[in-house]
Amino acid sequence: MPYELIAVAPRTPELRYYEEPDLGPRQVRVRTELASPKHGTEMVGYRDEAPARRPYDPLWGCMMPLSDAETASAFPMRLGNMAVGIVTEVGSGATRFRVGDRVFGHLPIRETHTLDESAVDPLPEGISPVAAVCLDPAVMALAIRDANIRLGDHVAVFGMGAIGLMATQLARLAGAGKVIAVDPIPARRELALRLGADAALDPLADGGDVGLAIRQMTGWSRDGRESRREGERVVGGYWEVPTQVGQRGVDVAVEVSGNVRALHQAIRATRFGGTICALSFYGRDAAGLRLGDEFHVNRQQLISARVESLPLRDAPAWDLRRLVELALSWLRSGRLRADGILTPIVPFAECAEAYRHIDEHPEDSVKLGVRF
């Protein structure tokens, strides 16, 4: 009697029994070994935060109002993002797999999956199940390629969830000279240091001005007492005044937390002319984002980066398949590490309560793992 993890209402997870369907000719049946949810985007839907439900219309290229049908409840909704399992049955016309093959893919948290054989892929040799369910955050983090991190750049990464921890490692692989991790949760900061960050800051410390703290530890400057008013008068009564005494701040800030106030601090931490790369999905209005401050004065670039918004900026040379192959290669070789990211790992029987807990107590997790 198989069960699956669902949300029956906002923030209300439970295990539900389901009927196993008949196996179609091109289908396979998979018994799950390990699964994991997506803590960011999936949580916004789990909480039923209304702005997240506006549909994107590719013809108009923008979000559109909800129709009457779309305003209906999204619940019950399946929970989970990726899973690894073993093929237990193969349809009469299926040719990709045999019984006993280990596979993985974007799958919900449930005991079995009956699906078309094209919906999953063979688990590559040398890739552990833990690394496989961390493929999604690795691929999502590869969107920081749009930030154009250069050799020696100072980089700050805001948010040490699974994607942020991958982005921290990727910034180092891209040649960053200094990588600063930012997260309010001590365990995540410690993990970021183990995975290669040079420093890890608490954004709530010292009055919550982590942007200024990052400026104080990066860049160069002349005598800080130099008057900002020094300048040269030009035609029409304008004064040509240097905006900055020096070049304090990171060259690139990557925002991965989904917190609008973190986006503001990422802007505040970035030097004059620097780049802020937003990987996050923001499910709320932008309270706390003050674009009239540093962003207005410092002539920064704010880039939205997302690997699933196709084509990519550097298409056709790069596409989603190439990003996935790169992420798998680096997870296999150890250049990208997943150790410590799947925390905690709980038995399937306990996953409903565990899912509730990661929402209510994010300080106790990085990325939930469910073992079957």
Buried (B, 14 or more C-beta within 10 A) or exposed (E): EBBBBBBEEBEEBBBBEBEEEEBBEBBBBBBBBBBBBBBBBBBBBBBBBEEBBEEEEEEEEEEEEEEEEEEEEBBBBBBBBBBBBBBBBBBEEBEBBEEEBBBBBEBBBBBBBBBEBEBBBEBBEEBBBBBBBBBBBBBBBBBBBBBBBEEEBBBBBBBBBBBBBBBBBBBBEBEBBBBBBBBBBEBBBBBBBEBBBBBBBBBEEEEBBBBBBBBEBBBEEEEEEEEEEEEEEEEEEEEEEBEBBBBBBBBBBBBBBBBBBBBBBBBBBBBBBBBBBBBBEBBBEEEEBEEEEBBEEBEBBBBEBBBEEEEBEEEEEBBBEBBBEBBBBBBBEEEBBBBBBBBBBBEBEBBBEBBBBBBEEBEBBBBBBBBB
